[in-house]
């Protein structure tokens, strides 16, 4: 019988164990087996003896060693003596004597591997240790390395006694277990093991307890006792070319156990039993459960592989599949009907009768006509459904268009309100140069309107002159007020620019990594700049107490003492003077001038690269005066660097500086160029988004764009004649070429979006409009050809556009 307990944990290493089995234990075990109180049948009790062992399997027995197979779950009988197995089974079932010990020779695999669910376990109920219970679990581990091998044994010679040898394959430390004789030499064992591990015989070496063994030494010389266990380490002399290979886990590896069967009183016979693994899933065909221990016992037929079916060598056919029988027979089905009419003595009901009348004949023409009418009806409904869908789409498109127009109107109104509000704030609180240009432009516009009103009133000459004098006085007051605001704004802007400069110098190095995050690093120069920035903020801070101010002055003095020069000596002298005045009780109002001098001197200290090396990266003027490229400005009567002069397309000399042009605009023209500056910024932003390496838009300056708008495009849209420059922008005329003064069109923002969607310009605009655009482009090309950098762009277009002297059309004079 077989016992299956798949939930039991398998030990890491199964040791070879001598087990005694007696018939009384089996009898007690069988008495406890029952199903609802019914004892198991005799066939179940003698399952081992009833298992048939074929004669071809018995040929595997090598005399005088007798090999049998224990019917374990998932294993089958391979070899063995039938008589010995029958005698052993009979003794187990009938005799009351104690049986011999069972020397379990099991193959040990990797302890870290889990046991397969299909691996079956054979066991018998355990008795107490004092009675030498008869059964331990014998579990073939599915990770067993190689099949075990046996050696012939003689009952008379002690040298032929068997022992269990464990071969540890290095360096994998895989263990292979085999049953060998103690009189066998190491060389004989190596011959069998070499074929299993795929290593030549002369390269295998064996060692025991750190000592290398010779090939002619026997296990008996190593003091190996019968039925004991010895561990040998196996290595390869050439592990690179001939490494020790672990046998395939799926090979038909066998486990070997030695069973000692008593023959007479004190006389035992050893039988080598080979346990082979079950190659398929064990079927469940019934069994019994132990009521006390709860173990399950399956039938013995579930342990052994079934015999393969006999297949004849030649193909056989049945006679019936070779003969054809044909039969022909005519049949006539019967349909019995009857009709009963009303006759005397038999009254038939006419309640369910139907009256059938003949109708006009329905031919194919009528069928086609009815089908055509049905098709027309279907088409009418289908077309009506399509019309509904089309109308729904039109209504939806109309609603979306109206909603879009409403949203656009709201957006434009909000943008205009925001622009007007921003301009009002800029006029009320001007801060930058552009803000003051806007204020002066508003002042000039107001002056012109007042003069026009005075001239329109048609006053006499003395009254007109008096009105003009009053207007001039009022204008003078407004200019003085604007100048006062400008001085305050310059002072605030100067302080803000100083703090911005110091913050830039004190900022750490920063770069972007591949994952989008920024990495910052402080150097010794940035740390120095940060210290100077903090000191400057401290000395410019107001409303400090006397002790706090003295601490700040002391820190400043220790900082500038590191360098000895004229500037540092002056700063130290000013610090000592302020500290002395503070100690004398001088008020803060009287110390403002002195503190301003200290802040100014320390700012010069911070801007000097000798004391603050990081500040050199943010200075505009080179420190070496010989490298400066200076020019003379006749308007301001001073020498200025080249960066202070603006060059337009018609300039032949450096002209006036930016400062002189700004003063001239404030005193005479008073024009606001912020509109052109915003328009130029929009052009450059759009060209950057095109990603076509445009260059011309960055060569044009504000003055050039002002000439292009005022003189060539007459300050209005070419499509709608809109005159508000704040709502207009320049777009590409041919969107496939980069923007240039000869490839642009001045339109509103909405018209620019619509223009960029046009693919065929000639078909969309017509010949007259195209000629008008070509004329403006020709004028712009002639004017901007003198601009530095434009000549290269013009040469590229020389083959595409006609020159300024070329005529497009027919020469009428020659035709006459």
Rosetta blueprint (number, residue, H / E / L):
1 X L
2 X E
3 X E
4 X E
5 X L
6 X L
7 X L
8 X L
9 X L
10 X L
11 X L
12 X L
13 X L
14 X L
15 X L
16 X L
17 X L
18 X E
19 X E
20 X E
21 X E
22 X E
23 X H
24 X H
25 X H
26 X H
27 X H
28 X H
29 X H
30 X H
31 X H
32 X H
33 X E
34 X E
35 X E
36 X L
37 X L
38 X E
39 X E
40 X L
41 X L
42 X H
43 X H
44 X H
45 X H
46 X L
47 X H
48 X H
49 X H
50 X H
51 X L
52 X L
53 X L
54 X L
55 X H
56 X H
57 X H
58 X H
59 X L
60 X L
61 X L
62 X L
63 X L
64 X L
65 X L
66 X E
67 X E
68 X E
69 X L
70 X L
71 X L
72 X L
73 X L
74 X L
75 X E
76 X E
77 X L
78 X L
79 X L
80 X L
81 X L
82 X H
83 X H
84 X H
85 X H
86 X H
87 X H
88 X H
89 X H
90 X H
91 X H
92 X H
93 X H
94 X H
95 X L
96 X L
97 X L
98 X E
99 X E
100 X E
101 X E
102 X E
103 X E
104 X L
105 X L
106 X L
107 X L
108 X L
109 X L
110 X L
111 X L
112 X L
113 X L
114 X L
115 X L
116 X L
117 X L
118 X L
119 X L
120 X L
121 X L
122 X E
123 X L
124 X L
125 X L
126 X L
127 X L
128 X L
129 X L
130 X L
131 X L
132 X L
133 X L
134 X L
135 X L
136 X L
137 X L
138 X E
139 X L
140 X L
141 X L
142 X L
143 X L
144 X L
145 X L
146 X L
147 X L
148 X L
149 X L
150 X L
151 X L
152 X L
153 X L
154 X L
155 X L
156 X L
157 X L
158 X L
159 X L
160 X L
161 X L
162 X E
163 X E
164 X E
165 X E
166 X E
167 X E
168 X E
169 X E
170 X L
171 X L
172 X L
173 X L
174 X E
175 X E
176 X E
177 X E
178 X E
179 X E
180 X E
181 X E
182 X L
183 X L
184 X L
185 X E
186 X H
187 X H
188 X H
189 X H
190 X H
191 X H
192 X H
193 X H
194 X H
195 X H
196 X H
197 X H
198 X L
199 X L
200 X L
201 X H
202 X H
203 X H
204 X E
205 X E
206 X E
207 X E
208 X E
209 X L
210 X L
211 X E
212 X E
213 X E
214 X L
215 X L
216 X L
217 X L
218 X E
219 X L
220 X H
221 X H
222 X H
223 X L
224 X L
225 X L
226 X L
227 X L
228 X L
229 X E
230 X E
231 X E
232 X E
233 X E
234 X E
235 X E
236 X E
237 X L
238 X L
239 X L
240 X L
241 X L
242 X L
243 X L
244 X L
245 X L
246 X L
247 X L
248 X L
249 X L
250 X L
251 X L
252 X L
253 X L
254 X E
255 X E
256 X E
257 X E
258 X E
259 X E
260 X E
261 X E
262 X E
263 X E
264 X E
265 X L
266 X L
267 X E
268 X E
269 X E
270 X E
271 X E
272 X E
273 X E
274 X E
275 X E
276 X E
277 X E
278 X L
279 X L
280 X L
281 X L
282 X L
283 X L
284 X L
285 X L
286 X L
287 X E
288 X E
289 X E
290 X E
291 X L
292 X L
293 X L
294 X L
295 X L
296 X E
297 X E
298 X E
299 X L
300 X H
301 X H
302 X H
303 X L
304 X L
305 X L
306 X L
307 X L
308 X L
309 X L
310 X L
311 X L
312 X L
313 X L
314 X L
315 X L
316 X L
317 X L
318 X L
319 X L
320 X H
321 X H
322 X H
323 X L
324 X L
325 X L
326 X L
327 X L
328 X L
329 X L
330 X L
331 X L
332 X L
333 X L
334 X L
335 X L
336 X L
337 X L
338 X L
339 X L
340 X L
341 X L
342 X L
343 X E
344 X L
345 X L
346 X E
347 X L
348 X L
349 X L
350 X L
351 X L
352 X L
353 X L
354 X L
355 X L
356 X L
357 X L
358 X L
359 X L
360 X L
361 X L
362 X L
363 X L
364 X H
365 X H
366 X H
367 X H
368 X H
369 X H
370 X H
371 X H
372 X H
373 X H
374 X H
375 X H
376 X H
377 X H
378 X H
379 X H
380 X H
381 X H
382 X H
383 X H
384 X H
385 X H
386 X H
387 X H
388 X H
389 X H
390 X H
391 X H
392 X H
393 X H
394 X H
395 X H
396 X H
397 X H
398 X H
399 X H
400 X H
401 X H
402 X H
403 X H
404 X H
405 X H
406 X H
407 X H
408 X H
409 X H
410 X H
411 X H
412 X H
413 X H
414 X H
415 X H
416 X H
417 X H
418 X H
419 X H
420 X H
421 X H
422 X H
423 X H
424 X H
425 X H
426 X H
427 X H
428 X H
429 X L
430 X L
431 X L
432 X L
433 X H
434 X H
435 X H
436 X H
437 X H
438 X H
439 X H
440 X H
441 X H
442 X H
443 X H
444 X H
445 X H
446 X H
447 X H
448 X H
449 X H
450 X H
451 X H
452 X H
453 X H
454 X H
455 X H
456 X H
457 X L
458 X L
459 X L
460 X L
461 X H
462 X H
463 X H
464 X H
465 X H
466 X H
467 X H
468 X H
469 X H
470 X H
471 X H
472 X H
473 X H
474 X H
475 X H
476 X H
477 X H
478 X H
479 X H
480 X H
481 X H
482 X H
483 X H
484 X H
485 X H
486 X H
487 X H
488 X H
489 X H
490 X H
491 X H
492 X H
493 X H
494 X H
495 X H
496 X H
497 X H
498 X H
499 X H
500 X H
501 X H
502 X H
503 X H
504 X H
505 X H
506 X H
507 X L
508 X L
509 X E
510 X E
511 X E
512 X E
513 X L
514 X L
515 X L
516 X L
517 X L
518 X E
519 X E
520 X E
521 X E
522 X L
523 X L
524 X H
525 X H
526 X H
527 X H
528 X H
529 X H
530 X H
531 X H
532 X H
533 X H
534 X H
535 X H
536 X H
537 X H
538 X H
539 X H
540 X L
541 X L
542 X L
543 X L
544 X L
545 X L
546 X H
547 X H
548 X H
549 X H
550 X H
551 X H
552 X H
553 X H
554 X H
555 X H
556 X H
557 X H
558 X H
559 X H
560 X H
561 X L
562 X L
563 X L
564 X L
565 X L
566 X H
567 X H
568 X H
569 X H
570 X H
571 X H
572 X H
573 X H
574 X H
575 X H
576 X H
577 X H
578 X H
579 X H
580 X H
581 X H
582 X H
583 X H
584 X L
585 X L
586 X L
587 X L
588 X L
589 X L
590 X L
591 X L
592 X H
593 X H
594 X H
595 X H
596 X H
597 X H
598 X H
599 X H
600 X H
601 X H
602 X H
603 X H
604 X H
605 X H
606 X H
607 X H
608 X L
609 X L
610 X L
611 X L
612 X L
613 X H
614 X H
615 X H
616 X H
617 X H
618 X H
619 X L
620 X L
621 X L
622 X L
623 X L
624 X L
625 X H
626 X H
627 X H
628 X L
629 X L
630 X E
631 X E
632 X E
633 X E
634 X L
635 X L
636 X L
637 X L
638 X E
639 X E
640 X E
641 X E
642 X H
643 X H
644 X H
645 X E
646 X L
647 X L
648 X L
649 X L
650 X L
651 X L
652 X L
653 X L
654 X L
655 X L
656 X L
657 X E
658 X H
659 X H
660 X H
661 X H
662 X H
663 X H
664 X H
665 X H
666 X H
667 X H
668 X H
669 X H
670 X L
671 X L
672 X L
673 X L
674 X H
675 X H
676 X H
677 X H
678 X H
679 X H
680 X H
681 X H
682 X H
683 X H
684 X H
685 X H
686 X H
687 X H
688 X H
689 X H
690 X H
691 X L
692 X L
693 X L
694 X L
695 X L
696 X H
697 X H
698 X H
699 X L
700 X L
701 X L
702 X H
703 X H
704 X H
705 X H
706 X H
707 X H
708 X H
709 X H
710 X H
711 X H
712 X H
713 X L
714 X L
715 X L
716 X L
717 X L
718 X L
719 X L
720 X L
721 X L
722 X L
723 X L
724 X L
725 X H
726 X H
727 X H
728 X E
729 X E
730 X E
731 X E
732 X E
733 X L
734 X L
735 X L
736 X L
737 X L
738 X L
739 X L
740 X L
741 X L
742 X L
743 X L
744 X E
745 X E
746 X E
747 X E
748 X E
749 X H
750 X H
751 X H
752 X H
753 X H
754 X H
755 X H
756 X H
757 X L
758 X L
759 X L
760 X L
761 X H
762 X H
763 X H
764 X H
765 X H
766 X L
767 X H
768 X H
769 X H
770 X H
771 X H
772 X H
773 X H
774 X H
775 X H
776 X H
777 X H
778 X H
779 X H
780 X H
781 X H
782 X H
783 X H
784 X H
785 X H
786 X H
787 X L
788 X L
789 X L
790 X H
791 X H
792 X H
793 X H
794 X H
795 X H
796 X H
797 X L
798 X L
799 X L
800 X L
801 X L
802 X L
803 X L
804 X L
805 X L
806 X L
807 X L
808 X L
809 X L
810 X L
811 X L
812 X H
813 X H
814 X H
815 X H
816 X L
